[in-house]
Amino acid sequence: MLDFPQLSAAFLVLVRISAFTVTAPFFSIKGIPVLTKVGFAVLLTFLTIPFVPQLESVNSMLVFMLLVGKEVMTGILLGFTTNLVLQAVRIGGELIDLQMGFAMARVLDPQSGTQVTLMGNVIYTFAILLFFVFNGHHALILAIVKSFQLVPLGAGSFGGDLAQQLVSLFVSMFDVAFKIAAPVLAVLLISDISLGLVARTVPQLNVFILGFPIKAGLGMLVVALVLPMLAGVISDLLVQMEKDLILIMESLV
């Protein structure tokens, strides 16, 4: 029969895993039933408890509530860190839409409940599929289990090192997004320059009317050519995601 310290540790493990599933990619999709998420969190908790270091006895309810708050923040931070990788892909797609003229045609994404651009959603969906192909979901589960050894229960510390790591993650996210969109942006920039030269040499031609379908067609053509190369990018991003998680965990201790 479980005693109170063991029950407290099990509850804290469940809190961290539940907070992780709220912000982690795929697990946070709104289309997944709540009972399925809860059942997955409980099952993963039972499988993880044997690998969790023993929790010291907690005699105060106030201290226990503080530990619960720490575990919530730890789980959210770890899930948020993993989600930044795929959000970089989506931002890259939105940069492409901005140059193609598709940014004004936003649609509601039922997965996240937010409005997204067309090409950004296509590239993001393709990245999610590659995420499963490369067993990214397995990497997420192993990461949350490993977190209990690198960041023991109640040991999370939210200081300046953590803030610095989060800022660097944001910077790297936009850097990756720009690199993903760079080939399409370069082609569209050349098309803009070419259309500008045509407008100067042939003023009778309505370049504004012709420019939109030309840029849209060129953009979709380049995306179709570059999309197969996204597999290598996602593979590298998964490796980077594991490194980012380790840095965040080290900053939490």
C-alpha positions in Angstrom: 0.0 0.0 0.0 1.3 3.4 -0.9 2.2 5.8 1.9 1.7 9.6 1.8 5.2 10.5 0.4 4.7 8.0 -2.4 1.2 9.4 -3.2 2.6 13.0 -3.1 5.4 12.0 -5.5 2.9 10.3 -7.8 0.6 13.4 -7.8 3.6 15.7 -8.6 4.7 13.5 -11.5 1.1 13.6 -12.8 1.1 17.4 -12.5 4.3 17.8 -14.5 3.3 15.3 -17.2 -0.2 16.9 -17.5 1.3 20.4 -17.8 3.7 19.0 -20.4 0.9 17.6 -22.6 -0.9 21.0 -22.5 1.9 22.7 -24.4 3.8 20.0 -26.2 3.3 19.5 -30.0 0.7 17.0 -31.0 -0.4 16.2 -27.5 -1.8 19.7 -27.1 -4.1 19.4 -30.2 -7.6 20.5 -29.3 -9.1 17.8 -31.4 -7.9 15.1 -29.0 -10.6 14.3 -26.4 -9.8 15.5 -22.9 -10.4 12.0 -21.4 -7.8 10.6 -23.8 -5.3 13.2 -22.7 -6.0 12.5 -19.0 -5.8 8.7 -19.6 -2.5 9.1 -21.4 -1.1 11.3 -18.6 -2.2 8.8 -15.9 -0.7 5.9 -17.8 2.6 7.6 -18.4 2.7 8.6 -14.7 2.4 5.0 -13.6 5.1 4.0 -16.0 7.4 6.8 -14.9 7.1 6.6 -11.1 9.6 3.7 -10.8 12.3 6.0 -12.4 11.6 9.0 -10.2 13.9 9.8 -7.3 12.4 9.5 -3.9 10.7 12.7 -2.7 11.5 14.0 0.8 8.6 14.1 3.3 6.4 17.2 3.0 4.8 18.2 6.3 3.2 21.5 5.3 0.3 21.9 2.8 1.7 25.3 1.8 5.0 23.7 0.8 3.2 21.0 -1.1 1.2 23.6 -3.0 4.4 25.4 -3.9 5.8 22.1 -5.2 2.7 21.7 -7.3 3.2 25.2 -8.8 6.8 24.4 -9.5 5.9 21.2 -11.3 3.2 23.0 -13.4 5.8 25.6 -14.5 8.4 22.9 -15.2 6.0 20.9 -17.4 4.8 24.0 -19.3 8.4 25.2 -19.9 9.5 21.8 -21.3 6.4 21.5 -23.5 6.8 25.0 -24.7 10.4 24.4 -25.6 9.5 21.4 -27.8 6.7 23.3 -29.4 9.0 26.1 -30.5 10.6 23.8 -33.0 7.4 23.3 -35.0 6.3 26.8 -34.5 9.5 27.9 -36.3 8.3 25.9 -39.3 4.9 27.6 -39.2 6.4 31.1 -38.9 8.6 30.3 -41.9 5.4 29.4 -43.9 3.7 32.6 -42.8 6.7 34.6 -44.0 6.3 32.9 -47.4 2.5 33.8 -47.4 3.4 37.4 -46.6 5.5 37.7 -49.7 3.1 35.7 -51.9 0.1 37.8 -50.9 -1.7 35.0 -49.1 -1.3 36.5 -45.6 -4.7 38.2 -45.9 -6.4 34.8 -46.6 -6.3 33.4 -43.1 -8.3 30.3 -42.1 -9.2 28.9 -38.7 -6.9 26.0 -37.6 -9.1 23.5 -35.6 -5.9 22.0 -34.1 -4.7 25.2 -32.3 -7.9 27.2 -32.4 -6.1 30.2 -34.0 -6.1 31.8 -37.5 -3.3 30.7 -39.7 -2.2 31.4 -43.2 -2.6 28.9 -46.1 1.0 28.0 -46.9 2.0 28.2 -43.3 -0.6 25.6 -42.4 0.4 23.3 -45.3 4.1 23.4 -44.3 3.2 22.9 -40.6 1.0 19.9 -41.4 3.8 18.4 -43.5 6.2 19.0 -40.6 3.9 17.2 -38.2 3.8 14.2 -40.4 7.6 14.2 -40.6 7.7 14.6 -36.9 5.9 11.2 -36.5 8.0 9.6 -39.3 11.2 10.4 -37.3 9.6 9.2 -34.1 9.5 12.7 -32.6 6.6 11.6 -30.3 8.9 8.9 -28.8 11.5 11.6 -28.2 9.0 13.7 -26.3 8.0 10.9 -24.1 11.6 10.0 -23.3 12.3 13.7 -22.6 9.6 14.0 -20.0 10.6 10.8 -18.3 14.3 11.9 -18.4 13.4 15.2 -16.9 12.6 13.7 -13.5 16.2 12.6 -13.2 17.7 15.9 -14.4 15.2 18.0 -12.6 14.0 16.2 -9.5 10.6 16.8 -8.1 10.4 20.2 -6.4 13.9 21.2 -7.6 12.9 23.6 -10.3 14.5 27.0 -10.0 13.4 29.9 -12.3 16.3 32.3 -12.4 18.2 34.5 -14.8 19.9 31.6 -16.6 16.5 30.2 -17.5 15.4 33.6 -18.9 18.5 33.9 -20.9 18.0 30.4 -22.4 14.4 31.2 -23.4 15.5 34.4 -25.1 18.1 32.5 -27.1 15.5 29.9 -28.0 13.3 32.7 -29.4 16.1 34.1 -31.4 17.0 30.7 -32.8 13.3 30.0 -33.7 13.1 33.1 -35.9 16.5 32.3 -37.4 15.2 28.8 -38.4 12.0 30.3 -39.7 13.9 32.7 -41.9 16.2 29.9 -43.2 13.1 27.8 -44.1 11.5 30.7 -46.0 14.8 32.0 -47.6 14.6 30.1 -50.9 11.1 31.3 -51.6 11.8 34.8 -50.4 14.8 35.0 -52.7 12.8 34.0 -55.8 10.0 36.4 -54.9 12.4 39.2 -54.4 13.9 38.6 -57.9 10.3 38.6 -59.3 9.6 41.9 -57.6 12.7 43.4 -59.1 11.8 42.0 -62.5 8.3 43.4 -62.3 9.6 46.7 -61.3 11.9 46.8 -64.3 8.9 45.8 -66.5 6.8 48.6 -65.0 9.5 51.1 -65.9 10.1 49.9 -69.4 6.4 49.2 -70.3 4.3 51.7 -68.4 1.1 50.6 -70.2 1.3 47.2 -68.6 -0.6 46.9 -65.3 2.1 45.2 -63.2 0.0 45.4 -60.1 -2.7 43.2 -61.6 -0.2 40.8 -63.2 2.1 40.7 -60.2 -0.2 38.9 -57.8 -0.8 35.7 -59.9 2.8 35.6 -61.0 4.1 35.8 -57.4 1.6 33.3 -56.2 2.5 30.8 -59.0 6.2 31.2 -58.5 5.8 30.9 -54.7 3.8 27.6 -55.0 6.3 26.3 -57.5 9.3 26.9 -55.3 7.5 25.5 -52.3 6.8 22.3 -54.2 10.4 22.1 -55.1 11.7 22.8 -51.6 9.2 20.8 -49.7 11.0 17.4 -50.1 14.1 19.0 -48.6 12.1 19.8 -45.4 12.6 16.2 -44.3 16.3 16.9 -43.6 15.4 20.2 -41.9 12.9 18.5 -39.5 15.5 15.8 -38.7 18.0 18.4 -37.7 15.3 20.3 -35.7 14.6 17.2 -33.7 18.2 16.9 -32.8 18.2 20.6 -31.9 15.1 20.1 -29.8 16.8 17.5 -27.6 19.7 19.8 -27.1 17.4 22.7 -26.2 15.5 20.5 -23.7 18.8 19.6 -22.0 19.8 23.2 -21.8 16.4 24.2 -20.3 16.6 21.3 -17.7 20.1 22.3 -16.7 18.9 25.9 -16.3 16.0 24.7 -14.0 18.4 23.0 -11.5 
